[in-house]
Amino acid sequence: MDTFIRSVQDRIVAAHSSKSPVVIHGGNTKSFYGAKSIGEALDMRGYAGVIDYQPRELVLTVRAGTPLAEIESLMDQESQMLPFEPPHFATAATIGGTVAAGLSGPRRAYAGAVRDFVLGTRIINGKGEDLHFGGRVIKNVAGYDVSRLMVGALGTLGVLLDLSFKVLPKPASEVTLRFEMDEATAIRCFNEWAGQPLPLSASCWEDGCATLRLSGTNAGVAAAMQKLGGAEMPPIEAQKFWSSLRDHGQDYFVSMDKPLWRLSVPATTPPLDLASGAAQVIEWGGALRWLAADVDAQVLREQIQRVGGHATMMRAAGGVASGVRVFHPIGGKLAELNANLKRAFDPANVLNRGRLDNVSL
Amino acid sequence: MAAVMNDSPADEATQDQYIHAKRQQLARALSQFLPAAAVLTAAEDLRPYECDGLSVYRQLPMLAVLPSTTAEVESVMRAANTQNAKVVARGSGTGLSGGATPLADGLLLSLAKFSRIVRLDPLARTALVQPGVRNQKISEEVAYLALYYAPDPSSQIACSIGGNVAENSGGVHCLKYGLTVHNILKLNIVTVDGVSVTIGSDALDSPGYDLLALMTGSEGMLGITTEVTVKLTPKPQLARVVMASFADVEKAGEAVAAVIGAGIVPAGLEMMDKLAIHAVEDFVRAGYDMDAAAILLCESDGTPEEVEEEIAKMEAVMKAAGATACRVSKDEAERLKFWSGRKAAFPAVGRISPDYYCIDGSIPRGALAHVLRRTDELSAKYGLRCANVFHAGDGNLHPLILFDANKPGELEKTEAFSAELLELCIEVGGTITGEHGVGIEKINQMCSQFNDAEREAFFDVKRAFDPKMLLNPGKAIPSLHRCAEYGRMRVSGGVMPHADIPRF
């Protein structure tokens, strides 16, 4: 693996001096996400394997090219999990891509996001330097938290090498409940429930139906079921429901003629009429809303910004780039700080150039 | 950076003159927009700001300023930036690593007047607060909603939320509920050139890089926080604690691993060794087992149903791991009594030794037995006693080295002992600071934990926010030059600053 790292370093050093960009990839399962980046491919799948997994430490350290499925099956044997329930989208997904994209699944609103569980990273920056940040311990305040900064940066700040995570035991019991209710009621209920000591672990509303997952101790989940009512979904069906939601398995999310918008808004935001009543799928207790509709990007972004959120074009219609900016524009001083950080890590702008299209040098 | 550094003449008398002139010039600029009472220049007015919780370092600031609005902070920063004046932000001043230690040629920016809870949103479970609000005050204010702010650093009755953001403060319950970084949504920061920027949002994520994570724990070196939106957590209906005794420390360490291995995430999991047990029992009579080599406190919280199930599991694990005695708190009063000893550990140790020195290393839990054995060996080598209190759940060690500063050579031995311990933490894959921050205290050990390229990368991050290096310069990230020096926290005569605040 040292040879692999040296070869990556050599390539980045060369790219830095010639200012010729590289496009970092793992399983290419999220290539639809982010703006188009052009350059020579840097395949990280050769840098794979678990470096250290100590279930009793609740800490996992893996190489970035390790398939997500492999990690999850290893953790399954110890009844543990990556608490942010990462989407796979396809079987080839790697842990490096998971961190780079920074996307979390249904459990996010209740357990935390990718960034909440990253403890340490080893990266190669845009100058070809091999750097370690954070570590393998749960509490660590030495130096700036550069590790979490890598999450969601889409590889624009460094080539991810080793990644350490805090992991958690799987809950002893998990139950999914369904409730017939309209959108406004669902948003209100999700928020009210989240304010009570209930073992919530996922929520979804679509098409007049709210779906709620409870995870915890046997007694805790049983007591919460009593309190909430609703109709219990058979376990196998429930598992399919949540993994399909997580991986965008439903037709709603992948369409040939409509782009998919990811709307991140304050959870209590009332129902948003965005595209003359086009149906939305709601997750994260109201904080994440999916909209598959052909809408004017600027009008949509203004509407979403007004309620304190941001809009990402998650998938272009039919997977064909539309010319619309993928990420919500950043303005003013915040844009300057983002650009300064990009410059600090990658002064020649060679790492995934342009993929994060709201940060420009 | 060079321009600022070279600005200060080396000669002492010239230095005094220089600071005096600079103070006058800056005070004039500040009094254009601040009331006279908010700009302090006289030595007697500056005295309260001369140190934070790391009181071995004392330094009067060039001047202190107490703005009361974000707009005033913006103006202060613009004035300071124009005059190339260094700025050290300060909350309650309870920090243990010297993050708020003033600079002789720097402005001390106190956020004490930012003490309002601006807005509560019960449905969204958030509170918008000013940085000077005390940590515990937030929980008190929202108690009627059956909500609370989860991170609970032990100085929580006094420490401010702005300082918590600067240090990424944790607490006894952080294994289950997370650190500050996991419990905040949004900040307003004022940049070094006086511009307000919203970092994060009321949604769960924001466009661009995760600056919210970067700001958290940045020790006042990237911007001045003037507003914080925190998440509020439903208050657990019930908490109970198991107190288990062990005949040796290694068995207790194994019990910690067994609890985690059983799939339990305790609300709190703390260990104390014999010396610590005896010190606190003599002090607060918490009912600790004086025959035990180590005790564990393991807490469960949640609904009554959850707690009952979890406590039974915890007890079974403790017994299987060889606990010689096991008690479960019967009621809230007994739970608090069990905790009272742990919470009084520092002052209790302060009673049995003229001085003590607190260490804040973090290690993988699996290395605990090894680290404690090495600590014993070092204790014998240096001829100094060492009491161990340990956030066992998350691997954060607080060895307390007992010494007498009046005995020649003992302070130096303590410093060497603690340096070896921190190096040991790095060696076993841990870190030099779990929760107290680097500040000026552990700046030398940063040289061991990070190489030149990594430290330079930290400076690059700083320059991205603060190109002239005016915000809290000289803290947290050592220059090569700094790496040769040593700084230490010690408690003189058993007296700590803010001695009335529990800390652990």
HADDOCK unambig.tbl for C-alpha pairs under 7 A between the chains (distance, minus, plus):
assign (segid A and resid 55 and name CA) (segid B and resid 261 and name CA) 6.81 0.50 0.50
assign (segid A and resid 56 and name CA) (segid B and resid 257 and name CA) 5.48 0.50 0.50
assign (segid A and resid 56 and name CA) (segid B and resid 260 and name CA) 5.62 0.50 0.50
assign (segid A and resid 56 and name CA) (segid B and resid 261 and name CA) 5.00 0.50 0.50
assign (segid A and resid 57 and name CA) (segid B and resid 364 and name CA) 6.67 0.50 0.50
assign (segid A and resid 57 and name CA) (segid B and resid 365 and name CA) 6.16 0.50 0.50
assign (segid A and resid 57 and name CA) (segid B and resid 366 and name CA) 6.99 0.50 0.50
assign (segid A and resid 116 and name CA) (segid B and resid 182 and name CA) 6.27 0.50 0.50
assign (segid A and resid 131 and name CA) (segid B and resid 454 and name CA) 5.78 0.50 0.50
assign (segid A and resid 136 and name CA) (segid B and resid 429 and name CA) 6.86 0.50 0.50
assign (segid A and resid 136 and name CA) (segid B and resid 430 and name CA) 6.91 0.50 0.50
assign (segid A and resid 137 and name CA) (segid B and resid 362 and name CA) 6.74 0.50 0.50
assign (segid A and resid 137 and name CA) (segid B and resid 363 and name CA) 6.23 0.50 0.50
assign (segid A and resid 137 and name CA) (segid B and resid 364 and name CA) 5.76 0.50 0.50
assign (segid A and resid 137 and name CA) (segid B and resid 430 and name CA) 6.10 0.50 0.50
assign (segid A and resid 138 and name CA) (segid B and resid 394 and name CA) 5.70 0.50 0.50
assign (segid A and resid 139 and name CA) (segid B and resid 362 and name CA) 6.61 0.50 0.50
assign (segid A and resid 139 and name CA) (segid B and resid 394 and name CA) 6.60 0.50 0.50
assign (segid A and resid 139 and name CA) (segid B and resid 396 and name CA) 6.83 0.50 0.50
assign (segid A and resid 139 and name CA) (segid B and resid 434 and name CA) 4.72 0.50 0.50
assign (segid A and resid 139 and name CA) (segid B and resid 435 and name CA) 6.59 0.50 0.50
assign (segid A and resid 140 and name CA) (segid B and resid 362 and name CA) 6.95 0.50 0.50
assign (segid A and resid 140 and name CA) (segid B and resid 431 and name CA) 6.27 0.50 0.50
assign (segid A and resid 140 and name CA) (segid B and resid 433 and name CA) 5.97 0.50 0.50
assign (segid A and resid 140 and name CA) (segid B and resid 434 and name CA) 4.38 0.50 0.50
assign (segid A and resid 140 and name CA) (segid B and resid 435 and name CA) 6.55 0.50 0.50
assign (segid A and resid 141 and name CA) (segid B and resid 217 and name CA) 6.47 0.50 0.50
assign (segid A and resid 141 and name CA) (segid B and resid 433 and name CA) 5.84 0.50 0.50
assign (segid A and resid 141 and name CA) (segid B and resid 434 and name CA) 5.68 0.50 0.50
assign (segid A and resid 141 and name CA) (segid B and resid 435 and name CA) 5.93 0.50 0.50
assign (segid A and resid 141 and name CA) (segid B and resid 437 and name CA) 5.67 0.50 0.50
assign (segid A and resid 142 and name CA) (segid B and resid 432 and name CA) 6.88 0.50 0.50
assign (segid A and resid 142 and name CA) (segid B and resid 433 and name CA) 5.90 0.50 0.50
assign (segid A and resid 142 and name CA) (segid B and resid 437 and name CA) 6.57 0.50 0.50
assign (segid A and resid 142 and name CA) (segid B and resid 438 and name CA) 6.19 0.50 0.50
assign (segid A and resid 143 and name CA) (segid B and resid 476 and name CA) 6.65 0.50 0.50
assign (segid A and resid 143 and name CA) (segid B and resid 477 and name CA) 6.73 0.50 0.50
assign (segid A and resid 144 and name CA) (segid B and resid 214 and name CA) 6.31 0.50 0.50
assign (segid A and resid 144 and name CA) (segid B and resid 217 and name CA) 6.74 0.50 0.50
assign (segid A and resid 144 and name CA) (segid B and resid 218 and name CA) 5.65 0.50 0.50
assign (segid A and resid 144 and name CA) (segid B and resid 458 and name CA) 6.67 0.50 0.50
assign (segid A and resid 145 and name CA) (segid B and resid 213 and name CA) 6.59 0.50 0.50
assign (segid A and resid 145 and name CA) (segid B and resid 214 and name CA) 5.28 0.50 0.50
assign (segid A and resid 146 and name CA) (segid B and resid 214 and name CA) 6.63 0.50 0.50
assign (segid A and resid 148 and name CA) (segid B and resid 213 and name CA) 6.26 0.50 0.50
assign (segid A and resid 149 and name CA) (segid B and resid 209 and name CA) 6.33 0.50 0.50
assign (segid A and resid 149 and name CA) (segid B and resid 210 and name CA) 5.28 0.50 0.50
assign (segid A and resid 149 and name CA) (segid B and resid 213 and name CA) 6.76 0.50 0.50
assign (segid A and resid 149 and name CA) (segid B and resid 214 and name CA) 6.39 0.50 0.50
assign (segid A and resid 152 and name CA) (segid B and resid 209 and name CA) 6.98 0.50 0.50
assign (segid A and resid 153 and name CA) (segid B and resid 209 and name CA) 5.95 0.50 0.50
assign (segid A and resid 169 and name CA) (segid B and resid 263 and name CA) 5.01 0.50 0.50
assign (segid A and resid 191 and name CA) (segid B and resid 123 and name CA) 5.98 0.50 0.50
assign (segid A and resid 191 and name CA) (segid B and resid 124 and name CA) 6.45 0.50 0.50
assign (segid A and resid 192 and name CA) (segid B and resid 123 and name CA) 6.21 0.50 0.50
assign (segid A and resid 195 and name CA) (segid B and resid 125 and name CA) 6.56 0.50 0.50
assign (segid A and resid 195 and name CA) (segid B and resid 234 and name CA) 5.39 0.50 0.50
assign (segid A and resid 196 and name CA) (segid B and resid 234 and name CA) 5.31 0.50 0.50
assign (segid A and resid 197 and name CA) (segid B and resid 234 and name CA) 5.36 0.50 0.50
assign (segid A and resid 197 and name CA) (segid B and resid 235 and name CA) 6.72 0.50 0.50
assign (segid A and resid 197 and name CA) (segid B and resid 236 and name CA) 6.08 0.50 0.50
assign (segid A and resid 197 and name CA) (segid B and resid 302 and name CA) 6.94 0.50 0.50
assign (segid A and resid 197 and name CA) (segid B and resid 303 and name CA) 6.97 0.50 0.50
assign (segid A and resid 217 and name CA) (segid B and resid 306 and name CA) 5.95 0.50 0.50
assign (segid A and resid 219 and name CA) (segid B and resid 305 and name CA) 5.25 0.50 0.50
assign (segid A and resid 219 and name CA) (segid B and resid 306 and name CA) 5.65 0.50 0.50
assign (segid A and resid 219 and name CA) (segid B and resid 309 and name CA) 6.79 0.50 0.50
assign (segid A and resid 220 and name CA) (segid B and resid 303 and name CA) 6.67 0.50 0.50
assign (segid A and resid 220 and name CA) (segid B and resid 305 and name CA) 5.47 0.50 0.50
assign (segid A and resid 220 and name CA) (segid B and resid 306 and name CA) 4.61 0.50 0.50
assign (segid A and resid 264 and name CA) (segid B and resid 203 and name CA) 5.96 0.50 0.50
assign (segid A and resid 264 and name CA) (segid B and resid 204 and name CA) 6.88 0.50 0.50
assign (segid A and resid 264 and name CA) (segid B and resid 205 and name CA) 6.81 0.50 0.50
assign (segid A and resid 265 and name CA) (segid B and resid 203 and name CA) 4.63 0.50 0.50
assign (segid A and resid 266 and name CA) (segid B and resid 202 and name CA) 5.12 0.50 0.50
assign (segid A and resid 266 and name CA) (segid B and resid 203 and name CA) 4.09 0.50 0.50
assign (segid A and resid 267 and name CA) (segid B and resid 124 and name CA) 6.75 0.50 0.50
assign (segid A and resid 267 and name CA) (segid B and resid 203 and name CA) 6.68 0.50 0.50
assign (segid A and resid 268 and name CA) (segid B and resid 124 and name CA) 5.95 0.50 0.50
assign (segid A and resid 287 and name CA) (segid B and resid 203 and name CA) 6.17 0.50 0.50
assign (segid A and resid 287 and name CA) (segid B and resid 204 and name CA) 6.66 0.50 0.50
assign (segid A and resid 308 and name CA) (segid B and resid 202 and name CA) 6.56 0.50 0.50
assign (segid A and resid 309 and name CA) (segid B and resid 203 and name CA) 5.96 0.50 0.50
assign (segid A and resid 310 and name CA) (segid B and resid 206 and name CA) 6.79 0.50 0.50
assign (segid A and resid 310 and name CA) (segid B and resid 207 and name CA) 6.90 0.50 0.50
assign (segid A and resid 327 and name CA) (segid B and resid 207 and name CA) 6.89 0.50 0.50
assign (segid A and resid 328 and name CA) (segid B and resid 207 and name CA) 6.06 0.50 0.50
assign (segid A and resid 330 and name CA) (segid B and resid 207 and name CA) 7.00 0.50 0.50
assign (segid A and resid 333 and name CA) (segid B and resid 197 and name CA) 6.66 0.50 0.50
assign (segid A and resid 334 and name CA) (segid B and resid 197 and name CA) 6.32 0.50 0.50
assign (segid A and resid 337 and name CA) (segid B and resid 464 and name CA) 6.40 0.50 0.50
assign (segid A and resid 337 and name CA) (segid B and resid 465 and name CA) 6.41 0.50 0.50
assign (segid A and resid 338 and name CA) (segid B and resid 208 and name CA) 6.73 0.50 0.50
assign (segid A and resid 338 and name CA) (segid B and resid 209 and name CA) 6.48 0.50 0.50
assign (segid A and resid 340 and name CA) (segid B and resid 464 and name CA) 4.85 0.50 0.50
assign (segid A and resid 341 and name CA) (segid B and resid 461 and name CA) 6.36 0.50 0.50
assign (segid A and resid 341 and name CA) (segid B and resid 464 and name CA) 5.63 0.50 0.50
assign (segid A and resid 344 and name CA) (segid B and resid 460 and name CA) 5.37 0.50 0.50
assign (segid A and resid 344 and name CA) (segid B and resid 461 and name CA) 6.35 0.50 0.50
assign (segid A and resid 344 and name CA) (segid B and resid 464 and name CA) 6.74 0.50 0.50
assign (segid A and resid 358 and name CA) (segid B and resid 208 and name CA) 6.69 0.50 0.50
assign (segid A and resid 359 and name CA) (segid B and resid 208 and name CA) 6.66 0.50 0.50
